[in-house]
Amino acid sequence: MTGQTETGGATGTQDKDYNLIWYVEACLSNALRLQGYIEDAERAEDTEVADLFRKAQADSRKGAELGKGLLRARLGRG
């Protein structure tokens, strides 16, 4: 957690694990937000922008899946 000294005492979650959880949430949130952007571009019949947002959404989904895989492995070790 950049700029903060909390190392799990307050949250009960180590920074590296908290950061991983945050990353997955950010990727999923971004994928959801991009869906709205895609729909806006489609309504405007701007396929170039819609395609850009689809690619960005796919990258966000991929990041979320990679992060979820790490979380599953680490939480299983508990």
Backbone as CSV, one residue per row, in Angstrom:
resi,resn,N_x,N_y,N_z,CA_x,CA_y,CA_z,C_x,C_y,C_z
1,MET,0.851,-1.174,0.000,0.000,0.000,0.000,0.897,1.238,0.000
2,THR,1.081,1.795,-1.104,1.982,2.915,-1.272,1.556,4.097,-0.416
3,GLY,2.546,4.665,0.291,2.282,5.864,1.070,1.620,5.622,2.406
4,GLN,1.381,4.394,2.779,0.753,4.095,4.053,1.624,3.099,4.807
5,THR,1.503,3.109,6.128,2.328,2.212,6.933,1.561,0.998,7.426
6,GLU,0.286,0.890,7.120,-0.526,-0.244,7.550,0.006,-1.508,6.895
7,THR,0.344,-2.508,7.700,0.893,-3.757,7.155,0.051,-4.960,7.557
8,GLY,-1.203,-4.733,7.794,-2.100,-5.828,8.130,-2.630,-5.781,9.541
9,GLY,-2.077,-4.912,10.372,-2.542,-4.826,11.755,-3.990,-4.381,11.865
10,ALA,-4.365,-3.389,11.094,-5.727,-2.859,11.155,-6.711,-3.721,10.377
11,THR,-6.280,-4.199,9.225,-7.206,-4.951,8.366,-7.153,-6.450,8.584
12,GLY,-6.052,-6.933,9.155,-5.884,-8.373,9.296,-5.455,-9.032,7.993
13,THR,-5.102,-8.230,7.012,-4.691,-8.726,5.697,-3.357,-8.099,5.333
14,GLN,-2.380,-8.921,5.021,-1.075,-8.407,4.638,-1.197,-7.541,3.387
15,ASP,-0.307,-6.551,3.276,-0.356,-5.631,2.140,-0.369,-6.369,0.807
16,LYS,0.502,-7.353,0.634,0.574,-8.045,-0.660,-0.746,-8.735,-0.984
17,ASP,-1.410,-9.281,0.000,-2.702,-9.928,-0.235,-3.794,-8.888,-0.469
18,TYR,-3.769,-7.824,0.312,-4.729,-6.731,0.136,-4.584,-6.152,-1.267
19,ASN,-3.341,-5.945,-1.702,-3.089,-5.386,-3.026,-3.624,-6.300,-4.121
20,LEU,-3.486,-7.598,-3.933,-3.994,-8.553,-4.911,-5.523,-8.511,-4.966
21,ILE,-6.150,-8.441,-3.815,-7.612,-8.328,-3.765,-8.059,-7.044,-4.454
22,TRP,-7.354,-5.940,-4.150,-7.677,-4.664,-4.780,-7.535,-4.758,-6.292
23,TYR,-6.461,-5.397,-6.760,-6.207,-5.513,-8.192,-7.344,-6.246,-8.900
24,VAL,-7.796,-7.343,-8.321,-8.894,-8.103,-8.923,-10.144,-7.239,-8.981
25,GLU,-10.443,-6.559,-7.893,-11.633,-5.695,-7.868,-11.518,-4.590,-8.911
26,ALA,-10.348,-3.987,-9.043,-10.151,-2.906,-10.008,-10.330,-3.420,-11.441
27,CYS,-9.796,-4.605,-11.728,-9.955,-5.187,-13.066,-11.423,-5.455,-13.376
28,LEU,-12.136,-6.035,-12.419,-13.549,-6.336,-12.631,-14.366,-5.056,-12.790
29,SER,-14.077,-4.061,-11.968,-14.769,-2.786,-12.050,-14.507,-2.119,-13.396
30,ASN,-13.266,-2.184,-13.844,-12.912,-1.599,-15.128,-13.645,-2.302,-16.267
31,ALA,-13.713,-3.630,-16.227,-14.425,-4.380,-17.266,-15.891,-3.975,-17.313
32,LEU,-16.489,-3.782,-16.154,-17.887,-3.370,-16.088,-18.067,-1.957,-16.637
33,ARG,-17.208,-1.044,-16.244,-17.287,0.338,-16.724,-17.101,0.388,-18.247
34,LEU,-16.160,-0.399,-18.758,-15.913,-0.409,-20.195,-17.123,-0.908,-20.975
35,GLN,-17.941,-1.760,-20.385,-19.149,-2.217,-21.064,-20.046,-1.031,-21.405
36,GLY,-20.179,-0.104,-20.477,-20.963,1.108,-20.741,-20.348,1.948,-21.840
37,TYR,-19.024,2.034,-21.851,-18.336,2.797,-22.891,-18.533,2.151,-24.261
38,ILE,-18.495,0.830,-24.292,-18.727,0.104,-25.546,-20.125,0.409,-26.068
39,GLU,-21.095,0.345,-25.177,-22.477,0.616,-25.574,-22.641,2.045,-26.068
40,ASP,-21.970,3.004,-25.423,-22.024,4.401,-25.876,-21.454,4.523,-27.290
41,ALA,-20.306,3.886,-27.524,-19.671,3.956,-28.837,-20.540,3.286,-29.899
42,GLU,-21.160,2.177,-29.532,-22.042,1.492,-30.491,-23.246,2.350,-30.840
43,ARG,-23.820,3.020,-29.842,-24.953,3.914,-30.111,-24.547,5.035,-31.063
44,ALA,-23.309,5.481,-30.946,-22.790,6.539,-31.818,-22.266,5.977,-33.135
45,GLU,-22.382,4.658,-33.303,-21.920,3.964,-34.510,-20.435,4.209,-34.778
46,ASP,-19.659,4.245,-33.695,-18.206,4.436,-33.794,-17.534,3.101,-33.480
47,THR,-17.390,2.274,-34.495,-16.848,0.931,-34.293,-15.380,0.947,-33.883
48,GLU,-14.645,1.947,-34.330,-13.222,2.028,-33.972,-13.047,2.187,-32.464
49,VAL,-13.829,3.073,-31.870,-13.757,3.281,-30.421,-14.321,2.072,-29.685
50,ALA,-15.419,1.524,-30.188,-16.010,0.342,-29.552,-15.007,-0.811,-29.538
51,ASP,-14.290,-0.999,-30.637,-13.288,-2.070,-30.700,-12.152,-1.832,-29.710
52,LEU,-11.718,-0.585,-29.596,-10.671,-0.256,-28.617,-11.130,-0.631,-27.209
53,PHE,-12.357,-0.257,-26.866,-12.868,-0.555,-25.530,-13.074,-2.049,-25.323
54,ARG,-13.439,-2.771,-26.352,-13.574,-4.234,-26.240,-12.217,-4.874,-25.935
55,LYS,-11.176,-4.400,-26.604,-9.835,-4.929,-26.342,-9.401,-4.613,-24.918
56,ALA,-9.669,-3.390,-24.470,-9.325,-3.012,-23.100,-10.116,-3.848,-22.102
57,GLN,-11.380,-4.110,-22.404,-12.217,-4.930,-21.531,-11.679,-6.355,-21.453
58,ALA,-11.250,-6.898,-22.578,-10.679,-8.246,-22.583,-9.413,-8.296,-21.726
59,ASP,-8.584,-7.254,-21.806,-7.381,-7.196,-20.975,-7.737,-7.134,-19.492
60,SER,-8.770,-6.361,-19.156,-9.199,-6.265,-17.757,-9.722,-7.604,-17.259
61,ARG,-10.490,-8.278,-18.088,-10.991,-9.607,-17.709,-9.849,-10.588,-17.499
62,LYS,-8.859,-10.528,-18.394,-7.702,-11.415,-18.267,-6.960,-11.141,-16.964
63,GLY,-6.750,-9.878,-16.644,-6.091,-9.526,-15.393,-6.862,-10.029,-14.190
64,ALA,-8.176,-9.892,-14.239,-9.008,-10.375,-13.136,-8.891,-11.885,-12.985
65,GLU,-8.901,-12.604,-14.095,-8.791,-14.060,-14.031,-7.444,-14.494,-13.468
66,LEU,-6.376,-13.841,-13.899,-5.052,-14.159,-13.362,-4.998,-13.887,-11.859
67,GLY,-5.527,-12.748,-11.455,-5.549,-12.406,-10.034,-6.407,-13.361,-9.225
68,LYS,-7.562,-13.740,-9.762,-8.425,-14.680,-9.047,-7.732,-16.026,-8.873
69,GLY,-6.980,-16.437,-9.888,-6.237,-17.693,-9.775,-5.226,-17.647,-8.641
70,LEU,-4.507,-16.539,-8.543,-3.556,-16.381,-7.439,-4.269,-16.359,-6.093
71,LEU,-5.386,-15.653,-6.030,-6.143,-15.608,-4.769,-6.608,-16.996,-4.357
72,ARG,-7.138,-17.759,-5.309,-7.596,-19.120,-4.984,-6.462,-19.946,-4.398
73,ALA,-5.310,-19.880,-5.028,-4.158,-20.655,-4.561,-3.714,-20.205,-3.183
74,ARG,-3.681,-18.912,-2.963,-3.184,-18.389,-1.683,-4.191,-18.553,-0.557
75,LEU,-5.457,-18.376,-0.845,-6.464,-18.529,0.200,-6.608,-19.990,0.583
76,GLY,-6.359,-20.877,-0.348,-6.385,-22.304,-0.060,-5.316,-22.725,0.909
77,ARG,-4.208,-21.966,0.937,-3.114,-22.268,1.861,-3.410,-21.780,3.267
78,GLY,-4.312,-20.758,3.334,-4.753,-20.121,4.549,-3.971,-20.292,5.730
